[in-house]
């Protein structure tokens, strides 16, 4: 049986695959994302393209250690007012991130790639548009305190599947992609590769 490996330590991505009934193992990629990203940003590549390059780079790294396995790499970027944002470093930055996004829209770019023996078999990228409602600073402070430091695991400082859903006015996009993995297109490709029934 062909082995499927998720090139990620993300519990959310692993959970999505597990819940979908995909048999896989996980192996973290050892790449410096900021180093890979720097020339792309300098070349003024968009957030969707950056997410795709990072997804491929992660899967390539793990593929090098796992011959013949089908390696799934995934990445997500957040584009806001012409800038790519990264995960907040601490709770103060998370609180400021939510206040900055308040009343505005941003793009979440989620990309997934399948690599086998160092060859890029398939990639897919989906962009979702998230619009925040106008947030009161007091509410943001309480929200950050309630959610705790798991807020730091998301570039937008929110989890759509939890209390973070209260931050939004409108969501245009796929739930799974917002969670960090375009699951339905991935499952379709795994079936095409005869790795799933």
N, C-alpha and C positions, 0 to 999 in steps of 0.2 A: 504493500500500500504506500502511495506517495505521501511523504510527510509535509505537513503545513506548519510553518513557523511564523509567529507574529513577532516582528522586530520592534518590540515595544515593551516598556514596563508599566504602561498605562492600565490601571485596573478597570477603567471604563471601557476601553477597547476590548480587553480580554473578556469582560462581562458580556458585551454585545455579541461577540463570537460564540461564547459558551451558551448563552441563552438561545442563539440561533441554531444550536446543535452542531457546530463545527468542531471537529476533533483537531486540536493543534497543541503545539508547545510554544513557549515564549522564550525569546533570547534578546536581551537588550543590545541595541546598536551602540557602538562606542565611537561616536563622531562629535566633533565640536560644531554644534549647529550654528553658532554665531560666526565661526570661521567660514563655513560653507555659504552662509547667507551674505556675508560682507560684500563680495564682488558682485553678487546679484543685485543688491541694493544700489551699489555704485553704478551699475549698468541700468538702473531705474526699472528693473523688472517689477511687475505687479505682484501683489500678495498671493494670487492664485498660482503664478509660476514659481514663486519661492516655495510655497507649500509642496508643489509637485517635485521640485528638485530635492527638497529635504526628505520627502517620502521615499524617493528612489535611492538617495544616499544611504538612508538607514537600512533599507532592504539589501542594498549592495554589500554593505558592511557585514551583515549577518549571513548573506549568501556565501561570502568568501569562506566562512567557517563551516558551512553546511552544504556540501555538494549534493546535487539532485533534489534538495528540498525546494518546495514552493514557498518563498519568503514574502510575507505581506508587510510592507512598510507604509506608515501613515503619518501625516503631519497636518497641523492646522495653524494658519496664520490669521491675525486680526488686522484688517486695514481700517484706519480711522483718520479722516482728514489728511489723506496723502502720506500717512506714516504707518509703518508696521510696528505694532506694539508687542511686547513680550510679557511673560508671566510676571506679576508683581513680586517684588523682592520681599516685602513684609506687609503687615496689616495696614500700616499707614498709607502705603502706596496703593493697596487694594481699595481702600476707602476713597482715595483721590481718583483712582481709575473710574469708579462708579459715578463719582460726581462729574468727571469729565465727559462720560458717556450720557449723562442725564439729558433727556429731551432730544437726543440726537440719534442718528442711525450709523451703524458700522457694518462692515462686511466680514463674515467668517468664511475663510477659504479652507475647505477640507479636502485633502488629497490622499489617494491610496494607490499603491503600486504593487505589482507582483513580479518578483525577480526569481529566476532559476538559473543556476550555474553562471551567475554574473550577467545574465541577459535580461533586459527589461521586456517582459512579456506583455504587460498591460498597465496602463495608468488611467486614473479617472479623478477629476477634480470638480467639486461642486461649491458654489458660492451661495451663502445664505445672507439675507439682510435682516439685521436685528435693530428694531427701534425701541429705545428706552422711553419710558414715560418720564415726566418731569419729577425728579426726586428731591425730597426735602432732606437737607443735611442730617437732621435728627434721625430720620428714618434710616438713612444710609449707615449711620453710626450703630444703631440698634441691629440692623441687618448683619453687618460685619461681625458684631459681637456674638450674635446668635449662631451664625453659620460657622464661625471659627476658622482655623487655619487651613481647612480644606479649600477655602476660597482662593488660596495661593496656587492651587493645582491647575487653574484655568486662566488663560491669557486675558479673558474679559472680566475676571474676578467674579464669575457667577456660574452656577450649575442649573441648567434649564430643567433638570429632572427633580430639583428640590425647591427650596424657598426662592431661589434665583428667578423663578418664573414670575414672581411678583414685581420684578423690576421692569418688565417689558410692556410696551403698548401694542407692538405688532411684530410678528415673526413671518418672514417670507423665506421658506426653505424647508428642507427635510430634517426631521427630528434627529435621525441617526447621524447625519452629517454635522449637525450642530453639536452633538455629543462627541464628535471627533473622528467618525468613521462612516464614509458613505456605504452603508451596509447592504442595501438592496442591489446596487450595481455590482458590488463585490461578490455577493452570493450568486448572482447571475453568471459572473465570470468563472467562479469556482465550479459551477455546474457545467459551463461550456468546456472547461478543462477536464471534466469528468472526475472532479475531486469531491463532488457532492451529488447526491441523488436528485 
